[in-house]
Amino acid sequence: MPYAMLANSLPPRQMGMYMGLFNMSITIPQIVSGITSGLILKYWFNDNPVLCIVMAGTSFILASGLSLLIKEKNEMQKE
């Protein structure tokens, strides 16, 4: 779904570059999270994995709320 939303708003000649940057914006945080989540669990949450799940849920709710602020290109032209 995010790739389809992005593809509709990109110039065709630069779609590959922007899709690559978008893909990096997704994968790099996943790699960093995989490397650092053990340390975060140990030092911030005292080895209590339930607190990590609570943090993940809170982040999910925040991100989903912020995604409601995104306007598609044709919606912006109406305003």
C-alpha positions, -999 to 999 in steps of 0.1 A, spaced: 0 0 0 27 26 8 45 19 -24 13 24 -44 6 57 -26 42 68 -33 41 57 -70 10 79 -77 28 110 -66 62 105 -83 75 116 -117 79 85 -138 115 93 -148 127 94 -111 105 66 -97 133 42 -93 154 66 -73 126 76 -50 114 40 -45 150 31 -35 152 59 -10 118 50 4 129 14 7 160 25 25 139 46 49 121 14 58 150 -11 60 177 9 77 155 15 109 147 -22 109 184 -31 108 192 -5 136 164 -18 157 176 -54 153 211 -44 165 200 -22 194 168 -38 207 187 -61 230 205 -32 246 173 -13 249 156 -42 265 184 -47 290 191 -11 301 158 7 296 133 -20 304 152 -42 329 149 -73 308 111 -71 308 99 -78 272 63 -69 280 75 -32 283 90 -35 248 56 -47 234 39 -18 252 64 6 236 58 -10 202 20 -7 206 23 29 216 45 37 186 20 19 163 -9 40 176 11 72 173 22 64 137 -13 54 126 -27 87 140 0 107 122 -7 88 89 -42 103 90 -26 137 84 -12 126 50 -31 141 21 -30 127 -14 -21 149 -43 -57 152 -56 -70 161 -21 -44 190 -19 -55 204 -52 -91 207 -40 -81 230 -11 
